[in-house]
Every structure is written in C-alpha cells, then in structure tokens.
C-alpha cells in the first residue's frame, strides 16, 4: 500500500496530477521510486488525490527512508490509539500490559509492515467520537471530512450527523473541511 500512496504523491509532485490514474504513468513512477530494489509487483494508486497529498512530504527522501518515516508515524498513532481507547475503557488500565496488546494482533502488524493508512483513519474516527461526546460538533464535522482519504468510510458521516447535538454545526464543519 505504501508504494501506491507514494506513487500518487510523486505524480502530483512532478506536476502530472492530470495523469494520476493512468496506469502506465503510475507503473513508470512506481518503478523509479522503488529502484534499485527488485520490485516485480505493481500497486496502482486508486484513492482520491487528497490521500496522495498526505504523502507529498515523503517524496523527498529515498523510498526506504520514507517507508521508515511512515512506519514511525504509524507506530506513534498506534500508541495514541491504544492510549485513547484505554481511557475509554476504564478497566483496561488495571491490566499491566495493556499497551502491548496491539503488538500481538496480526492485522496491526500487517498495517505496519504494508504501510497502510488504517491507523490514520482509526485515529480520526476516535477523535470524531471524542469531539461528539464533548459536544464539539463543528470540530467533529471538520474531522469527519478528513475520512474522505478512504471514501468507503464516508458512509459514517450520516451516523455521526445523527449523534451530533447541533447538526447544523456538524454539517458546517464537514462542508468547510
């Protein structure tokens, strides 16, 4: 997944955003990114351009350095997610090794290794929940607009709207985000 995200970002960085979804362009860019590594697979970029924008900064260093940087971001997000969910579940803190629990969950390890944006999306969802719980509907709306990085999760927006105390403020936040 990381290779496809970086491919989309690199196409934008090169000023070729108009050909972002041309498979030949993607293949050429991706091959140039992963060289000199032997990389026979091709991972097409299929998400909205806004997702690629998140990765623009990672197009500057070499591929492996970028991968390690994103790995570190995912690791920080995993710690933040674990801490945030631990606060939501009062009994979790009585377990001595609460923070180690995610490290033993194979899908989380795959997210880390493959360079997926699952933790980014999960962290956004948790922040939306916290904002709705606190009555900050406008900021929950702003955060809800960020989940457009994975369009399939936009189905959540109507449910968050139903949870909002001030639906106009929530929608305003979604619209401005």
PyMOL commands that set and color helices and strands:
alter all, ss='L'
color gray80, all
select helices_A, chain A and resi 2-13+17-19+23-34+49-54+56-59+63-88+90-94+98-104+106-114+118-134+137-163+167-176
alter helices_A, ss='H'
color red, helices_A
deselect
rebuild
show_as cartoon
